[in-house]
Amino acid sequence: MCRNIKTLFNFEPPATPDEVHAASLQFVRKLSGFTKPSKANQAAFDAAVVEVSATARQLLENLTTQAQPRDREVEAAKARVRAEKRFGSPTA
């Protein structure tokens, strides 16, 4: 599950609210052990996702760096190359 959480800091363009929410959802899923909580736990699960999202957005807004922002397309291309090396060429 946590392998789906991507680094969101210092990218151009900055992380979108949807990306922060998706990372927060994965984090709460990992902590709780639920991919889909029961009806009894749904409200607590959803509240946790909202709180983690808010905290993550605050963190991203307050972090500073001297490094140049990374380009999303360049990083995605690097990830594809790493995946090809690890798993082999994609099948047609």
C-alpha angles and dihedrals in degrees: 000000000000092000085077093063107098130197107264103180126100100011129136113250095032123243115286123232088250091057092049090048092049092051090047091050091052091048093051091045090053094047095046098039089228124118087182116013124219119258089258091057100035097095094049091045093050092046090052091052091051092049094046090048092052092048092047092050090049091050093050091048093050100044117100133195140174091216121105114255114264120241113242094215093051092048091048090052091051090050091052091052091049090049092050091051091048101041104020130245117328114259120245 
